């Protein structure tokens, strides 16, 4: 079981006030390619894994957005780390119908 959950909201600064959604989509593609378990929600995406691996993905997301032409990126990150293990399913199962 993974020891860390990391939720991230990427807020790209866009050239000439362009729509941010294509850049957010690019950031999510980085997560998809990483192979970690993740869940996209309306305002943030949660990843499940080990802290060093998840922080590398955050860095890779920023790099991808810079390469896509973003002059700057702000990310809001929340981290829950439990050496004994934690999962998205474990935290949300009581809310599922």
Secondary structure as UniProt FT lines:
FT   STRAND          4..13
FT   HELIX           15..17
FT   HELIX           21..34
FT   STRAND          37..40
FT   STRAND          45..49
FT   HELIX           51..67
FT   TURN            68..69
FT   STRAND          72..81
FT   TURN            83..84
FT   HELIX           88..92
FT   HELIX           93..95
//
